[in-house]
């Protein structure tokens, strides 16, 4: 299965280590994570100019269209992740959203959209249990 993992990059990297562990878990299950770089600690967090950012957009939307499912960790709000989720919905790619309600309130634009599968969690282990059931 090809997975598009969505997590905040320019919106904040507070959960980068969690992203890395989620990505690793999905890979250990034998799945291809098209966006494994989201878990990296060495990402550029600033705008790269219109041409470079356009290339990022083109690559990410190509990966979205290629993916079988989107797994998103949305505890740290991100405009880019929100865009990716709407893009996935437009192309009818299944979307599973994870977030920790003790750390954030998820946008009504996500919780109010019946297309999205929402997975609140308290402990990190809850994410892995849900992923095992989803994937």
C-alpha positions in Angstrom: 0.0 0.0 0.0 1.2 3.5 -0.8 0.7 5.9 2.0 0.9 9.7 2.0 1.8 10.8 5.5 0.8 14.4 6.3 2.3 16.3 9.2 3.3 19.8 9.9 6.5 21.1 8.4 6.5 24.9 8.2 3.6 25.1 10.7 5.9 23.8 13.4 8.0 20.7 14.1 7.1 20.0 17.7 5.8 16.6 16.7 8.6 15.6 14.2 9.8 12.7 16.4 6.3 11.4 16.6 6.0 11.6 12.8 9.2 9.7 12.5 7.9 6.9 14.7 4.6 6.7 12.9 6.3 6.5 9.5 8.7 3.9 10.8 5.8 1.8 12.1 4.0 1.9 8.7 7.2 0.9 6.9 7.7 -2.0 9.3 4.2 -3.2 8.4 5.5 -3.4 4.8 3.9 -0.3 3.4 5.5 2.4 1.2 5.4 5.9 2.8 5.8 8.3 -0.1 6.4 11.2 2.2 8.9 9.6 4.6 10.9 12.9 4.7 8.1 14.4 6.9 9.7 12.6 9.8 13.2 13.9 9.1 14.9 16.3 11.5 16.7 18.1 8.6 13.9 19.8 6.7 14.1 23.4 5.5 11.3 25.3 7.3 11.3 28.5 5.3 9.9 29.5 2.0 12.3 28.6 -0.9 11.1 31.1 -3.5 8.2 30.7 -5.9 9.9 28.2 -8.2 11.2 25.9 -5.5 7.9 26.0 -3.6 6.1 25.2 -6.9 8.3 22.1 -7.4 7.3 21.0 -3.8 3.7 21.5 -4.6 4.0 19.5 -7.9 5.8 16.6 -6.2 3.4 16.5 -3.2 0.2 16.6 -5.3 1.7 13.8 -7.5 2.4 11.7 -4.4 -1.2 12.4 -3.2 -2.7 11.2 -6.5 -0.5 8.1 -6.4 -1.4 7.2 -2.8 -3.9 4.6 -1.6 -4.6 6.4 1.7 -3.6 9.5 3.6 -2.6 9.2 7.2 -2.4 12.7 8.9 -1.2 13.7 12.3 -2.9 17.0 12.9 -2.1 17.9 16.5 0.2 20.8 15.3 -2.0 22.9 13.0 -0.7 23.4 9.5 -2.1 25.2 6.4 -0.3 22.8 4.1 -1.7 19.7 5.8 -5.2 21.2 5.6 -4.7 21.7 1.9 -3.5 18.1 1.5 -6.5 16.8 3.2 -8.9 18.7 1.0 -6.9 17.6 -2.0 -7.2 14.0 -1.0 -10.9 14.4 -0.5 -11.3 15.9 -4.0 -9.6 12.8 -5.5 -11.5 10.4 -3.2 -8.4 9.1 -1.4 -9.3 7.8 2.0 -8.1 10.0 4.9 -7.4 9.1 8.5 -6.7 12.0 10.8 -5.0 11.5 14.2 -4.8 14.2 16.9 -4.3 14.5 20.6 -7.3 16.4 22.1 -5.4 17.3 25.3 -3.0 19.3 23.1 -5.3 20.9 20.5 -8.8 21.4 19.3 -9.2 20.0 15.8 -10.8 22.4 13.3 -14.5 22.1 12.7 -13.6 22.0 9.0 -12.2 18.5 9.7 -14.4 17.2 12.4 -17.5 18.4 10.6 -16.6 16.7 7.3 -18.0 13.2 7.3 -15.5 12.2 4.6 -12.6 12.2 7.1 -12.0 9.3 9.6 -11.0 11.1 12.9 -8.9 9.3 15.5 -8.4 11.2 18.7 -5.7 9.6 20.9 -4.4 9.9 24.4 -1.3 7.8 24.2 1.1 7.3 21.3 0.4 3.5 21.4 -3.2 4.3 20.5 -2.0 5.5 17.1 -0.2 2.3 16.4 -3.2 0.2 17.4 -5.4 2.2 15.1 -2.9 2.0 12.2 -2.7 -1.8 12.6 -6.5 -1.9 12.2 -6.7 0.6 9.3 -3.8 -0.8 7.2 
